Each structure stands twice: as C-alpha cells, then as structure tokens.
C-alpha cells in the first residue's frame, strides 16, 4: 500500500517541499518527552532552512506532526539529517513556580500562557491541588507531578500531548481507538514479567500534623502478596489536604501487582496511534493469553514510500511499561 507523505519546512515567508531520503520516523512517549520527527534532506540549490524553522508532516491527508527544527547534521554527500520536536520541547525549561488551588489542567494553561505555547482541548481533571512549590524544576516535571497527584487521588489517568501544534490534555476514556493488534498485525514482540520495579505490596504514608503536634501514619497492605514476595514497601509523605487512607488504598491498588512489559514490533502503522492512546491487544504470550485494552507508553512510526510500520511499548492491567 502506498503511503502519501507531505513534509513541509517553513523558512521565514518561504515554504519548501524538501527532497527526503526514504525513512521518516515519528516517535512519542507518554510523559516527559516531546514528540520527535527525524528525516534526511537531500541538499540542492533551492532549499534553505535553519534551526527554529517550522516543520509539518501529513500522511495520507491526516495531520501528524507540527514542530520545529532543533538539530541539523550534514555528511560529505550533502545529506542533512534533521531532528525536529513538537512544542512540548519547551517544557524542558526549568523554573520556580508557586501555585494554589489549581487542577493539573489549570496548571498547564498557566504554564502555556507564560511560555507563549498554544493549547487545544484541556479537560477538567477535577482534583484541586491545594498548594505546591516547584523550585528549580522542569516544566515537564511540574505538570507530571500534578498529573501523578491527580492519578493517586482520583484513580484516573490523564494524558498530555501535542495535537498538531496545540497542547491537549485528555482522560484515558477519550484516548481509545478502534484498533486491534494481534499476531497478524504485529510482526514480533518482547515480553517480560517482574516484581523488581514499580511493584509494592505495602504502602506507608505519613503526615506531620502541626496543629496536633503528632505524626499521622496510614498503611495499606496485602498480606498474601507480602508472604509470597516479601515486603515491598512504598513510602511517601502527605501534603495538607490529602486523604491519607484513600491515597494509601489507591496506591496499593496501582502497584500491588507484577509488572509485565510488552513491546510490539513492526505492527501495521496507523497515524492515530501515539503515546497515550488506548488500543485492544489480543496475543498468546506463553504464560498468559492477553485480551486487553492497553495503554501505549511509547510509539515509534516509520514511514517509507510503500510501507508504514510502528513499534509500541504497552501497559495495561498487569502491564507496566
């Protein structure tokens, strides 16, 4: 099947359609990374572009990537290797921010306004963070901290991503795709299971109550898994206004399980799939038959003239990427 690729570079008031060597890659991760586009341009007498110039990619008429050139590398054959990132790249900036009574969505809106970034659909995440000081921290980490606090207190995950030049924030229910990955559509897979990381069968949270002068302790645990695996403890301190028992129970629910890692290699490509998408996976993994709605943690698309493949790192149920 032919893949119709439209790649444009805007330099000032000029728009170029570069001659590109086969093999464009577009990669996304669910948290802490901007979307990345890599391609190779054949230098000619016409094209001229530099770092900071805008790049737009459409595939079969669908909007895929809008971002900016951050890196150029040239070889003796005058082939220019280009790396571009979407606007989430600017969330690597560090700052010190103090905020009160904001949801994660409101924090994103505030940061986007301060840094002149474009926003699109920002869903109401519901959970208000009473007060927080973020000192000398990347904007990515500030936002992820707010999203993590929302997940821990709401048991519901939200995904931030760049939607063709606009920051979007959506709940997982709105990231579902009508797409099935199975042995026919995925060429190969890597699968591991472990209790070595991100697995906890005991959660201990403490809060120093200045009003009463006491330390409050909240514990949630699974005695059966503690007997089977030994004690694997998660410890943290609470902030004012957090519900200790509810948070301990929520954390135990999140982490009291094996972590299973699944990477699907060379699946048939679909540009709707990105980190944060939810897709259905049906596979026989040997020790278990998987039939589950799964979250895409990482996604890498590779476009060629007659081929579009993608590699997916997945989590869901007992799967943690």
Order of alpha helices (4+ residues) and beta strands (2+ residues): beta-beta-beta-beta-beta-beta-beta-beta-alpha-beta-beta-alpha-beta-beta-beta-beta-beta-beta-alpha-beta-alpha-beta-beta-beta-beta
